[in-house]
Amino acid sequence: MRHRKIIFVIGILAGIVILLTRCNDKNFSTADSRGDLYAGANTCGSCHKEMVNAHKRSNHYKTSGKASNAELKKYTSPSNNTVHYMNNGFVRVEEKQSQFFQSYILEEKELRSEKADIAIGSAEKAQTYAYWKDGQLLQLPLTYFTALQSWTNSPGYPITQPYFERPILSRCLECHASFASKTDVESGPLQLTEKIDPGSIIFGIDCERCHGPAAEHVRFHRDNPSVKQAKFIVSIKALSRQQQLDLCASCHSGNDLGVQRTLFAFRPGDTLTNFYFPYFGTGGKEPDVHGRQAQLLQASRCFQQSTMTCKSCHDPHQAAENETMVFIAKCMVCHQNSEHALQMKTDNKNCINCHMPLQVSKSLIFNNGTENKSIPYLLTTHRIAIYPEAEWSK
């Protein structure tokens, strides 16, 4: 009897040791703001180090984050830190006590100054900034435009004077972050104000946003290291074509449709249309090149006459800036027997410039303030077609 009690006590102690070991494991914690089903992206690196490190260089990962003073220092100089407005005022980007602020000056008086807390956008094309005020995330007046290597008035902002009050809602973060918790607070008669919990935000697009919650996956493979086939995690290859498209389209199909529930709840394998209210529009307008990549791709003959998905051309784990030849090689997979394509390859011509040319976004309107001059925001269209006005280039 005494022997059994000893075995029983040892068994309990062993269980406690295992539990404490898991709790104290610095590489794995389920303290994720999305809930206990999520492991947290840092955990993925313990087994998938190379892929995670590569992903950290991608635009998906960099699409939001805390404002980087080192990056802002690179973008800012005495000759490149100011945008003027028609009221003779101006906003200046300036460093104060190792933090960067956007300050409004009128008649030599500083009327307002707000710190850049959050950066939104990967900065491949542009990066805009936001600050916290009473639980709201509000957009700052100036955006850094990478193509011009200059500061501009933020998209859609007035040219008469600086504007500091545009809220950045959780709906925006659904495409620029992996999670954010929000509450609606009554701010007046029949008026609600959305407040976001700063500590809940998971910046960038992380592993579990595309592969689903991974806590069970991590636990299983830590307990069963000899099992090499991935369990309890979504393999993108295992999804149907439509499921793969829906996964990408959850961010790349625009944000102008009414949502029945937050897209933070979307998991790989879900049906995207179940998250939107029905749309009865005519659909006559050409989808904008900003955010509507899914619709543009699906309007392409290349898409309609093949089984291609977004992954046919894009590796979401890799940074793809300035890798034009990589994308041309993707085109040649299907067009290797085309005399036209082969000739273009021989002449070292860029087929993307002709068949997926840069186009001006109609939804993001930039201006430079004083001159009331529009600044075109050019993005590669994902409608693969023949554009007579496009020119071949190397």
DABELKA-V126732 format. One record per residue. N is the residue number from 1. SS is DSSP state (hx for helix, st for strand, lp for the rest). Layout:
# DABELKA-V126732
N	SS
N	SS
This chain:
# DABELKA-V126732
1	lp
2	hx
3	hx
4	hx
5	hx
6	hx
7	hx
8	hx
9	hx
10	hx
11	hx
12	hx
13	hx
14	hx
15	hx
16	hx
17	hx
18	hx
19	hx
20	hx
21	hx
22	hx
23	hx
24	hx
25	lp
26	lp
27	lp
28	lp
29	lp
30	lp
31	lp
32	lp
33	lp
34	lp
35	lp
36	lp
37	lp
38	lp
39	lp
40	lp
41	hx
42	hx
43	hx
44	hx
45	lp
46	lp
47	lp
48	lp
49	hx
50	hx
51	hx
52	hx
53	hx
54	hx
55	hx
56	lp
57	lp
58	lp
59	lp
60	lp
61	lp
62	lp
63	lp
64	st
65	st
66	st
67	lp
68	lp
69	hx
70	hx
71	hx
72	hx
73	hx
74	hx
75	hx
76	lp
77	st
78	lp
79	lp
80	st
81	lp
82	st
83	st
84	st
85	lp
86	lp
87	lp
88	lp
89	lp
90	st
91	st
92	st
93	st
94	st
95	st
96	st
97	lp
98	lp
99	st
100	st
101	st
102	st
103	st
104	st
105	st
106	st
107	lp
108	lp
109	st
110	st
111	st
112	st
113	st
114	st
115	st
116	lp
117	lp
118	st
119	st
120	st
121	lp
122	lp
123	lp
124	lp
125	lp
126	st
127	st
128	st
129	st
130	st
131	st
132	st
133	st
134	lp
135	lp
136	st
137	st
138	st
139	st
140	st
141	st
142	st
143	st
144	st
145	st
146	lp
147	lp
148	lp
149	lp
150	st
151	st
152	st
153	st
154	lp
155	lp
156	lp
157	lp
158	lp
159	lp
160	lp
161	lp
162	lp
163	lp
164	lp
165	lp
166	lp
167	st
168	lp
169	lp
170	hx
171	hx
172	hx
173	hx
174	hx
175	hx
176	hx
177	st
178	st
179	st
180	lp
181	lp
182	st
183	st
184	st
185	st
186	st
187	st
188	st
189	lp
190	lp
191	st
192	st
193	st
194	st
195	st
196	st
197	lp
198	hx
199	hx
200	hx
201	lp
202	st
203	st
204	lp
205	lp
206	lp
207	hx
208	hx
209	hx
210	hx
211	hx
212	lp
213	lp
214	lp
215	hx
216	hx
217	hx
218	hx
219	hx
220	hx
221	hx
222	hx
223	hx
224	lp
225	lp
226	lp
227	lp
228	lp
229	lp
230	lp
231	lp
232	lp
233	lp
234	lp
235	lp
236	hx
237	hx
238	hx
239	lp
240	lp
241	hx
242	hx
243	hx
244	hx
245	hx
246	hx
247	hx
248	hx
249	hx
250	hx
251	hx
252	hx
253	lp
254	lp
255	lp
256	lp
257	lp
258	lp
259	st
260	lp
261	lp
262	lp
263	hx
264	hx
265	hx
266	lp
267	lp
268	lp
269	lp
270	lp
271	lp
272	hx
273	hx
274	hx
275	hx
276	st
277	lp
278	lp
279	lp
280	lp
281	lp
282	lp
283	lp
284	lp
285	lp
286	lp
287	lp
288	lp
289	lp
290	lp
291	lp
292	lp
293	hx
294	hx
295	hx
296	hx
297	hx
298	hx
299	lp
300	lp
301	hx
302	hx
303	hx
304	hx
305	lp
306	lp
307	lp
308	lp
309	lp
310	hx
311	hx
312	hx
313	lp
314	lp
315	lp
316	lp
317	lp
318	lp
319	lp
320	lp
321	lp
322	lp
323	lp
324	hx
325	hx
326	hx
327	hx
328	hx
329	hx
330	hx
331	hx
332	hx
333	hx
334	hx
335	hx
336	lp
337	lp
338	lp
339	hx
340	hx
341	hx
342	hx
343	hx
344	hx
345	hx
346	hx
347	lp
348	lp
349	lp
350	lp
351	hx
352	hx
353	hx
354	hx
355	hx
356	lp
357	lp
358	st
359	st
360	st
361	lp
362	lp
363	lp
364	lp
365	lp
366	st
367	st
368	lp
369	lp
370	lp
371	lp
372	lp
373	lp
374	st
375	st
376	lp
377	lp
378	st
379	st
380	st
381	lp
382	lp
383	lp
384	lp
385	lp
386	lp
387	lp
388	lp
389	lp
390	lp
391	lp
392	lp
393	lp
394	lp
